[in-house]
């Protein structure tokens, strides 16, 4: 998969050549690897439930690719990402006048 990082939007291309635009909700480093919480960039912000995927960024030669998270890491990484998102929300609320 190719990936291009933008502000909070990345574009990835799967092995079939299909391109997806994803919004990075949060990222954390765990055991030296970067994990991303992603949602479709065109997702409805007002929706009650947001489709979120957690992927791991790994190097393939000199290019980063996103891969599925192993089951034994998923719960820990999920907890770290949720904690990070909660802290970011608190910081945003503190910055509001």
C-alpha positions in Angstrom: 0.0 0.0 0.0 1.2 3.5 -0.8 0.4 6.2 1.7 0.8 10.0 1.6 0.6 11.9 4.8 -1.2 15.3 4.8 -2.4 17.3 7.7 -4.8 14.8 9.2 -5.8 13.1 5.9 -3.9 10.3 4.3 -4.4 8.7 1.0 -3.7 5.0 0.7 -3.8 2.6 -2.3 -4.5 -1.0 -1.7 -3.0 -4.0 -3.6 -5.8 -3.8 -6.1 -5.0 -0.1 -7.0 -8.1 1.2 -5.1 -7.4 4.5 -3.4 -8.9 5.6 -0.1 -8.8 8.9 1.8 -8.6 8.4 5.5 -8.6 10.8 8.4 -6.1 10.2 11.2 -7.9 10.6 14.4 -5.0 9.8 16.7 -1.6 8.0 16.6 0.5 6.5 19.3 3.9 4.7 19.5 3.9 1.4 21.2 7.0 -0.9 21.4 8.7 1.3 18.9 6.0 1.1 16.2 3.4 3.7 15.2 -0.3 2.9 15.3 -3.0 5.0 13.7 -6.7 5.3 14.5 -8.3 6.0 11.1 -11.8 6.8 9.7 -13.0 7.4 6.2 -12.3 11.1 5.3 -15.8 11.4 4.0 -17.5 10.0 7.2 -20.4 12.0 8.6 -19.3 13.9 11.7 -22.8 13.8 13.0 -23.1 10.0 12.9 -23.7 8.3 16.2 -21.1 5.6 15.5 -17.9 6.3 13.6 -16.2 3.5 11.7 -12.6 3.4 13.1 -9.8 1.2 11.9 -6.5 0.7 13.8 -3.5 0.0 11.6 0.2 -0.3 12.3 2.7 1.6 10.2 5.7 -0.6 9.2 8.6 -0.1 6.8 8.6 -2.0 3.5 12.1 -1.3 2.3 12.3 2.5 2.5 8.5 3.0 2.2 6.0 2.9 5.1 2.9 0.8 4.7 -0.1 0.2 6.9 -0.9 -3.3 8.1 -3.5 -4.9 10.4 -2.7 -5.0 14.1 -2.0 -8.4 15.6 -4.7 -9.6 18.0 -2.3 -9.7 21.0 -1.5 -6.0 20.6 -5.0 -4.7 19.6 -6.5 -4.2 23.1 -3.4 -2.4 24.5 -3.1 -0.2 21.4 -6.8 0.5 21.4 -6.6 1.6 25.1 -3.6 3.9 24.3 -5.3 5.4 21.3 -8.5 6.1 23.3 -6.5 7.6 26.1 -4.7 9.8 23.6 -8.0 10.9 22.0 -9.5 11.7 25.4 -6.5 13.9 26.3 -6.6 15.7 22.9 -10.3 16.5 23.5 -9.5 17.9 26.9 -6.8 20.0 25.5 -9.1 21.4 22.8 -11.7 22.2 25.4 -9.1 24.0 27.6 -8.1 26.1 24.5 -11.6 27.3 23.9 -12.4 30.8 25.3 
